[in-house]
């Protein structure tokens, strides 16, 4: 019985952690595995972001975030500050310039 109660309490906390979260998909200019690591690491440090996953094939960054702490506009801006395009927003030129060549559009500096 104690195990059952502990399980119920754990489930209650797990469900509670998901309440109040939104998901945002952002089309990026990511090119490779280095981009994936850079974007995911960078976005994990953004206030309000609770989950990050970049699909290299589609170049779509999926973010799970707390809308009480951030919003889609701020999240897109955060992506551009890391050096990548975010939907219609272009990457910050200084951040883009710091990316490795493999992460730049076409695999070389064309920005």
N, CA and C atoms as a LAMMPS dump frame, in Angstrom:
ITEM: TIMESTEP
0
ITEM: NUMBER OF ATOMS
333
ITEM: BOX BOUNDS ff ff ff
-5.0000000000000000e+02 5.0000000000000000e+02
-5.0000000000000000e+02 5.0000000000000000e+02
-5.0000000000000000e+02 5.0000000000000000e+02
ITEM: ATOMS id mol type element x y z
1 1 1 N 0.816 -1.195 0
2 1 2 C 0 0 0
3 1 3 C 0.867 1.268 0
4 2 1 N 1.959 1.232 0.757
5 2 2 C 2.852 2.398 0.809
6 2 3 C 3.445 2.688 -0.569
7 3 1 N 3.791 1.618 -1.296
8 3 2 C 4.346 1.806 -2.636
9 3 3 C 3.306 2.431 -3.559
10 4 1 N 2.069 2.004 -3.428
11 4 2 C 0.988 2.542 -4.249
12 4 3 C 0.773 4.027 -3.96
13 5 1 N 0.777 4.406 -2.709
14 5 2 C 0.609 5.809 -2.325
15 5 3 C 1.791 6.635 -2.822
16 6 1 N 2.994 6.103 -2.685
17 6 2 C 4.183 6.813 -3.168
18 6 3 C 4.101 7.006 -4.677
19 7 1 N 3.621 5.979 -5.386
20 7 2 C 3.459 6.076 -6.83
21 7 3 C 2.445 7.161 -7.195
22 8 1 N 1.33 7.21 -6.506
23 8 2 C 0.312 8.226 -6.761
24 8 3 C 0.847 9.631 -6.507
25 9 1 N 1.605 9.792 -5.453
26 9 2 C 2.192 11.099 -5.142
27 9 3 C 3.173 11.507 -6.239
28 10 1 N 3.993 10.57 -6.673
29 10 2 C 4.95 10.84 -7.747
30 10 3 C 4.226 11.237 -9.03
31 11 1 N 3.177 10.529 -9.373
32 11 2 C 2.407 10.844 -10.578
33 11 3 C 1.77 12.229 -10.467
34 12 1 N 1.259 12.574 -9.297
35 12 2 C 0.637 13.872 -9.085
36 12 3 C 1.639 14.994 -9.322
37 13 1 N 2.868 14.819 -8.796
38 13 2 C 3.903 15.832 -9.015
39 13 3 C 4.313 15.892 -10.484
40 14 1 N 4.391 14.752 -11.155
41 14 2 C 4.764 14.728 -12.566
42 14 3 C 3.738 15.449 -13.422
43 15 1 N 2.473 15.195 -13.186
44 15 2 C 1.416 15.861 -13.938
45 15 3 C 1.418 17.346 -13.63
46 16 1 N 1.612 17.711 -12.394
47 16 2 C 1.649 19.115 -11.989
48 16 3 C 2.776 19.875 -12.649
49 17 1 N 3.891 19.202 -12.905
50 17 2 C 5.033 19.87 -13.536
51 17 3 C 4.74 20.219 -14.992
52 18 1 N 3.832 19.481 -15.632
53 18 2 C 3.51 19.722 -17.04
54 18 3 C 2.434 20.781 -17.218
55 19 1 N 1.67 21.042 -16.187
56 19 2 C 0.601 22.037 -16.285
57 19 3 C 1.225 23.416 -16.416
58 20 1 N 0.674 24.232 -17.286
59 20 2 C 1.181 25.59 -17.443
60 20 3 C 2.379 25.699 -18.351
61 21 1 N 2.613 24.702 -19.189
62 21 2 C 3.715 24.754 -20.135
63 21 3 C 3.152 24.823 -21.547
64 22 1 N 3.876 25.503 -22.419
65 22 2 C 3.505 25.589 -23.825
66 22 3 C 4.639 25.017 -24.662
67 23 1 N 4.328 24.716 -25.905
68 23 2 C 5.324 24.22 -26.849
69 23 3 C 5.414 25.195 -28.012
70 24 1 N 6.625 25.451 -28.458
71 24 2 C 6.867 26.338 -29.589
72 24 3 C 7.828 25.652 -30.542
73 25 1 N 7.498 25.635 -31.828
74 25 2 C 8.386 25.126 -32.859
75 25 3 C 8.918 26.302 -33.656
76 26 1 N 10.249 26.36 -33.775
77 26 2 C 10.913 27.441 -34.487
78 26 3 C 11.744 26.846 -35.616
79 27 1 N 11.53 27.346 -36.827
80 27 2 C 12.351 26.94 -37.979
81 27 3 C 13.674 27.694 -37.885
82 28 1 N 14.776 26.958 -37.877
83 28 2 C 16.098 27.555 -37.702
84 28 3 C 16.943 27.387 -38.963
85 29 1 N 18.136 27.928 -38.91
86 29 2 C 19.106 27.764 -39.99
87 29 3 C 20.166 26.728 -39.627
88 30 1 N 19.863 25.866 -38.663
89 30 2 C 20.81 24.845 -38.208
90 30 3 C 21.21 23.923 -39.353
91 31 1 N 22.46 23.458 -39.34
92 31 2 C 23.009 22.654 -40.427
93 31 3 C 23.478 21.262 -40.015
94 32 1 N 23.946 21.123 -38.769
95 32 2 C 24.678 19.9 -38.433
96 32 3 C 24.557 19.562 -36.939
97 33 1 N 25.253 18.516 -36.552
98 33 2 C 25.254 18.085 -35.157
99 33 3 C 25.845 19.129 -34.221
100 34 1 N 26.804 19.895 -34.704
101 34 2 C 27.368 20.967 -33.886
102 34 3 C 26.306 22.031 -33.629
103 35 1 N 25.517 22.34 -34.645
104 35 2 C 24.402 23.282 -34.48
105 35 3 C 23.438 22.767 -33.417
106 36 1 N 23.115 21.49 -33.508
107 36 2 C 22.187 20.877 -32.553
108 36 3 C 22.693 21.06 -31.123
109 37 1 N 23.955 20.723 -30.907
110 37 2 C 24.533 20.845 -29.569
111 37 3 C 24.554 22.298 -29.108
112 38 1 N 24.932 23.202 -29.989
113 38 2 C 25.024 24.624 -29.649
114 38 3 C 23.655 25.199 -29.308
115 39 1 N 22.669 24.939 -30.151
116 39 2 C 21.321 25.462 -29.915
117 39 3 C 20.69 24.868 -28.665
118 40 1 N 20.787 23.565 -28.511
119 40 2 C 20.166 22.93 -27.355
120 40 3 C 20.812 23.399 -26.058
121 41 1 N 22.135 23.476 -26.031
122 41 2 C 22.837 23.941 -24.831
123 41 3 C 22.474 25.401 -24.534
124 42 1 N 22.487 26.228 -25.573
125 42 2 C 22.183 27.643 -25.389
126 42 3 C 20.759 27.894 -24.926
127 43 1 N 19.821 27.175 -25.494
128 43 2 C 18.416 27.398 -25.141
129 43 3 C 18.053 26.807 -23.785
130 44 1 N 18.772 25.794 -23.343
131 44 2 C 18.518 25.256 -21.996
132 44 3 C 18.79 26.288 -20.916
133 45 1 N 19.653 27.248 -21.209
134 45 2 C 20 28.253 -20.206
135 45 3 C 19.062 29.461 -20.226
136 46 1 N 18.095 29.477 -21.14
137 46 2 C 17.147 30.59 -21.23
138 46 3 C 16.075 30.423 -20.163
139 47 1 N 15.825 31.492 -19.436
140 47 2 C 14.824 31.468 -18.369
141 47 3 C 13.466 31.039 -18.913
142 48 1 N 12.867 30.06 -18.251
143 48 2 C 11.548 29.587 -18.618
144 48 3 C 11.541 28.397 -19.557
145 49 1 N 12.69 28.048 -20.134
146 49 2 C 12.758 26.901 -21.043
147 49 3 C 12.94 25.63 -20.218
148 50 1 N 12.034 24.678 -20.444
149 50 2 C 12.061 23.428 -19.689
150 50 3 C 12.428 22.218 -20.542
151 51 1 N 12.412 22.374 -21.847
152 51 2 C 12.77 21.281 -22.738
153 51 3 C 13.175 21.815 -24.097
154 52 1 N 14.17 21.158 -24.704
155 52 2 C 14.702 21.6 -25.999
156 52 3 C 15.041 20.377 -26.833
157 53 1 N 14.649 20.408 -28.104
158 53 2 C 15.026 19.337 -29.034
159 53 3 C 15.081 19.921 -30.438
160 54 1 N 16.22 19.757 -31.098
161 54 2 C 16.375 20.202 -32.479
162 54 3 C 16.377 18.989 -33.393
163 55 1 N 15.522 19.004 -34.407
164 55 2 C 15.515 17.986 -35.444
165 55 3 C 16.35 18.541 -36.601
166 56 1 N 17.522 17.966 -36.8
167 56 2 C 18.449 18.455 -37.832
168 56 3 C 17.831 18.345 -39.224
169 57 1 N 17.122 17.264 -39.493
170 57 2 C 16.556 17.059 -40.832
171 57 3 C 15.568 18.161 -41.221
172 58 1 N 14.711 18.551 -40.284
173 58 2 C 13.717 19.58 -40.584
174 58 3 C 14.177 20.972 -40.175
175 59 1 N 15.257 21.036 -39.385
176 59 2 C 15.796 22.286 -38.841
177 59 3 C 14.815 22.961 -37.865
178 60 1 N 13.905 22.177 -37.31
179 60 2 C 12.906 22.715 -36.391
180 60 3 C 13.35 22.478 -34.95
181 61 1 N 13.364 23.559 -34.199
182 61 2 C 13.698 23.532 -32.783
183 61 3 C 12.397 23.521 -31.999
184 62 1 N 12.186 22.473 -31.213
185 62 2 C 10.994 22.384 -30.383
186 62 3 C 11.362 22.788 -28.956
187 63 1 N 10.624 23.752 -28.431
188 63 2 C 10.862 24.243 -27.08
189 63 3 C 9.624 24.022 -26.231
190 64 1 N 9.835 23.539 -25.024
191 64 2 C 8.774 23.467 -24.026
192 64 3 C 9.136 24.539 -23.012
193 65 1 N 8.196 25.444 -22.758
194 65 2 C 8.522 26.588 -21.924
195 65 3 C 7.354 26.972 -21.012
196 66 1 N 7.689 27.751 -20.006
197 66 2 C 6.703 28.273 -19.064
198 66 3 C 6.278 29.656 -19.544
199 67 1 N 5.033 29.812 -19.991
200 67 2 C 4.589 31.11 -20.514
201 67 3 C 4.527 32.208 -19.452
202 68 1 N 4.648 31.851 -18.19
203 68 2 C 4.706 32.859 -17.128
204 68 3 C 6.096 33.482 -17.034
205 69 1 N 7.09 32.804 -17.621
206 69 2 C 8.475 33.273 -17.517
207 69 3 C 9.051 33.795 -18.831
208 70 1 N 8.456 33.411 -19.956
209 70 2 C 8.966 33.845 -21.253
210 70 3 C 7.845 33.773 -22.283
211 71 1 N 8.161 34.158 -23.517
212 71 2 C 7.149 34.121 -24.577
213 71 3 C 7.83 33.805 -25.905
214 72 1 N 7.038 33.487 -26.941
215 72 2 C 7.636 33.116 -28.234
216 72 3 C 8.586 34.165 -28.812
217 73 1 N 8.261 35.43 -28.673
218 73 2 C 9.132 36.484 -29.201
219 73 3 C 10.507 36.449 -28.523
220 74 1 N 10.519 36.333 -27.211
221 74 2 C 11.792 36.266 -26.479
222 74 3 C 12.578 35.016 -26.851
223 75 1 N 11.88 33.914 -27.062
224 75 2 C 12.558 32.672 -27.419
225 75 3 C 13.175 32.757 -28.811
226 76 1 N 12.465 33.347 -29.742
227 76 2 C 13.033 33.531 -31.084
228 76 3 C 14.265 34.44 -31.032
229 77 1 N 14.187 35.499 -30.255
230 77 2 C 15.329 36.412 -30.108
231 77 3 C 16.524 35.678 -29.493
232 78 1 N 16.258 34.796 -28.542
233 78 2 C 17.339 34.028 -27.913
234 78 3 C 18.038 33.148 -28.947
235 79 1 N 17.277 32.547 -29.847
236 79 2 C 17.868 31.729 -30.916
237 79 3 C 18.771 32.59 -31.793
238 80 1 N 18.315 33.793 -32.14
239 80 2 C 19.133 34.662 -32.999
240 80 3 C 20.408 35.109 -32.286
241 81 1 N 20.337 35.288 -30.977
242 81 2 C 21.534 35.691 -30.214
243 81 3 C 22.563 34.564 -30.129
244 82 1 N 22.119 33.33 -30.354
245 82 2 C 23.049 32.197 -30.382
246 82 3 C 23.73 32.121 -31.753
247 83 1 N 23.113 32.741 -32.771
248 83 2 C 23.73 32.79 -34.093
249 83 3 C 22.925 32.143 -35.203
250 84 1 N 21.683 31.808 -34.919
251 84 2 C 20.856 31.113 -35.906
252 84 3 C 19.612 31.911 -36.245
253 85 1 N 19.113 31.739 -37.479
254 85 2 C 17.834 32.329 -37.856
255 85 3 C 16.734 31.643 -37.041
256 86 1 N 15.682 32.396 -36.757
257 86 2 C 14.539 31.87 -36.008
258 86 3 C 13.275 32.32 -36.723
259 87 1 N 12.688 31.41 -37.476
260 87 2 C 11.554 31.736 -38.335
261 87 3 C 11.962 32.888 -39.253
262 88 1 N 11.291 34.024 -39.195
263 88 2 C 11.621 35.126 -40.101
264 88 3 C 12.713 36.055 -39.559
265 89 1 N 13.158 35.834 -38.328
266 89 2 C 14.214 36.672 -37.739
267 89 3 C 15.586 36.153 -38.143
268 90 1 N 16.44 37.041 -38.615
269 90 2 C 17.795 36.652 -38.989
270 90 3 C 18.702 36.579 -37.768
271 91 1 N 19.691 35.721 -37.86
272 91 2 C 20.665 35.55 -36.787
273 91 3 C 21.386 36.858 -36.494
274 92 1 N 21.747 37.041 -35.245
275 92 2 C 22.566 38.179 -34.857
276 92 3 C 23.896 38.058 -35.605
277 93 1 N 24.307 39.096 -36.363
278 93 2 C 25.526 38.992 -37.181
279 93 3 C 26.784 38.653 -36.385
280 94 1 N 26.933 39.215 -35.206
281 94 2 C 28.137 38.927 -34.399
282 94 3 C 28.147 37.476 -33.936
283 95 1 N 26.997 36.989 -33.484
284 95 2 C 26.914 35.599 -33.024
285 95 3 C 27.118 34.643 -34.2
286 96 1 N 26.516 34.97 -35.335
287 96 2 C 26.66 34.14 -36.528
288 96 3 C 28.127 34.017 -36.929
289 97 1 N 28.828 35.118 -36.886
290 97 2 C 30.242 35.139 -37.29
291 97 3 C 31.091 34.223 -36.398
292 98 1 N 30.67 34.034 -35.147
293 98 2 C 31.415 33.197 -34.207
294 98 3 C 31.156 31.701 -34.388
295 99 1 N 30.141 31.344 -35.165
296 99 2 C 29.836 29.927 -35.378
297 99 3 C 30.933 29.258 -36.191
298 100 1 N 31.147 27.956 -35.973
299 100 2 C 32.083 27.227 -36.843
300 100 3 C 31.569 27.245 -38.287
301 101 1 N 32.45 27.107 -39.256
302 101 2 C 32.061 27.144 -40.667
303 101 3 C 30.981 26.115 -40.999
304 102 1 N 31.039 24.946 -40.354
305 102 2 C 30.058 23.906 -40.656
306 102 3 C 28.641 24.315 -40.245
307 103 1 N 28.524 25.3 -39.377
308 103 2 C 27.211 25.742 -38.893
309 103 3 C 26.65 26.912 -39.693
310 104 1 N 27.421 27.41 -40.61
311 104 2 C 26.972 28.549 -41.41
312 104 3 C 26.237 28.055 -42.638
313 105 1 N 25.322 28.851 -43.12
314 105 2 C 24.502 28.471 -44.276
315 105 3 C 25.386 28.027 -45.423
316 106 1 N 25.111 26.857 -45.949
317 106 2 C 25.915 26.335 -47.044
318 106 3 C 27.266 25.8 -46.594
319 107 1 N 27.48 25.726 -45.279
320 107 2 C 28.739 25.217 -44.759
321 107 3 C 29.888 26.199 -44.83
322 108 1 N 29.586 27.451 -45.226
323 108 2 C 30.612 28.491 -45.255
324 108 3 C 29.935 29.834 -45.023
325 109 1 N 30.678 30.849 -44.769
326 109 2 C 30.141 32.156 -44.4
327 109 3 C 29.474 32.84 -45.581
328 110 1 N 28.125 32.852 -45.57
329 110 2 C 27.377 33.533 -46.608
330 110 3 C 26.44 34.57 -46.012
331 111 1 N 26.547 34.811 -44.73
332 111 2 C 25.636 35.73 -44.022
333 111 3 C 26.09 37.159 -44.18
